[in-house]
Amino acid sequence: MNLDKILRWSLFCAGIITAIFSGYMFHTGKTDVGAAWLAMAVGFLCFSTRIKIEKSDTQNDDDSKDLHDLAVLIADIAVMSLKNIGRTVPPGTKEIDELEEKVNNFLDVMPLSQPERDDIAEEFDRLRHRTRRNEGGRAILRSARL
C-alpha cells in the first residue's frame, strides 16, 4: 500500500467519523457546531475521492475497483438513509428526488456499469412508490376522521 492510498483512506475515515459526530451534534441541538463538523466531513470526503495521481495500468484497475466499491457503498448508504431507519418523519418525494439527483451526479464520474445504475434507480423508485402509498394512506385516514 503506497502513501496515496493511505492518505485517501485516512481522509475517507476522517470524513465518516466527522459525519457521525456532526449527526450527534445535530441530535443534541447544537446546530452551529454540527454544521461546522458536517462541512469538515464534506471536505474530507471530497478530498478523499478527488485526488488524481498518474499510475500504471495494473494500479488503475485496482483503483477503479476501489472507486467502484466506494460508489456502490455511498449509493447504498443514501438509499438506506431514506428507508425510515432511525427517522421519525418519512421522506417526501422532493427529498427523494434531490438525493437521487445528487447520487446520480456522483455516480456519473464513477466506474459503474449500467445494470448497477439501474438497480440503484430501482431502489429509489421503490422508495418513491412507498412514500406515495404512505401519503395516500395518511390522506385516507384524515378523510375518515372528518
N, C-alpha and C positions, 0 to 999 in steps of 0.2 A: 504494500500500500504506500503510495507516494504522498508527498506533502499536500498536493492539491486535493486529493480525496479526503485526507484527514481534515483539512480546512473546510471543505464542503460539508462533510458530515457533522463537524462541530458546529458550524453555523446553522445547519438544519436542526440539530438537537437543541441549540440555544433558542431557536425560533419556536420550537414546540413547547419548550419549558416556559418561555416568557408568555406564550399564548395561553397556557394553562393558568399561569399566575395572573394574567390580565383578566381572565374569566373569573377568578376568585375575587379580584378587586371589584369587578362589576357586581358580583354577587353580594359582597359586603356593603355595597353602596358608595364606594369611593370611585366615582365615575372618572374624575380627572386623572387619578393615578392609574386606573385601569386603561384609560385611553393612551396614556404615555407608554405603558407596558405593551399594549396592543401595537402601537406604532413601532416599537423596538422589535416586536415579533415579526411584523411585516417586513421590516428592513432585513432582519436576519434571514428570513425565508427567501426574500428576493435575491439577496446576495448569494445564498447557497445554490440557487438554481441558475443564476445568470453568469457565472464565471466561465469564460470561454478560453480554453487552453488547447493549443495545437498538439495533437498526439498521433501516434502511429495507428494503423488500421486495426490492429488487434485491441488496442486500448479503446478505440472508438466504439467497437462492438460492445465491450464491457460497459462503457459509459452510456450507450444508448439503451442497454438493458436496464441499467440503474435508473435512468431518466424515465423509462417506460414504467418500471415498477413504482417510482415516485408519483408519476402522473395518475396511475390507477389508484394508488393509495389516497391521494388527495381527492379524486373524484368520489371514491367510496366514503371518505370522511364527510364530504359535502352532502352526499345523499343521506347518510346516517344522521347528520345533524338536523335534518328536516323531518325525520321519521318519528317525531314526538318522543324521542328518548331524552328524558330529563326536562322536557318542555311542559309548561303549564298551558300555553296557548298554541293551538295548532297553526302551522304556517299558512299564509294566504297564497293565492295564486300569483300575486305580484312578487312576493318574496321568493317563491319557487322560480319564477321566470328570471328574476335578477340574478339569483345564484347560478342558474343554469347558463345564463349568458356569460358570467364570469368564468365558470368552469370550462365552457366551450372555448373561450378566448385563450385560456391557459393550455387547453389540450391541443389547440391549433399548432402550437410550436413544439409539442412533444411527439415522440415517435410512437403513435398509437395506430393500430390498424382500424379499418372501417368497421369490422364486426364488433370490436371493443367499443368504439364510439357509439354504435347502435345500441349496445347493451346499456351503456350509461344513459343514453337518451330514453330508452325504455323505462329505466328506473325513475327518471324524472317524470315521465308520462304517468307511471303508476302513482307517484306521489300527487301529481296534479289531479288525477281521477279520484283518488281517495279524499283529497281536500274538497273537491266538488260534491262528492257523496255526503261528506260530513256536513258541509254547509247546507245541502238540501235537507238533511235530517234535522238540523237545527231549525231551519225555516218551517218545517212541518210541525215540530214541537211548539214553536212560537205561535203558529196559527191555531194549533189545537187548544192552546191556553186561552186564546181570545174567545 
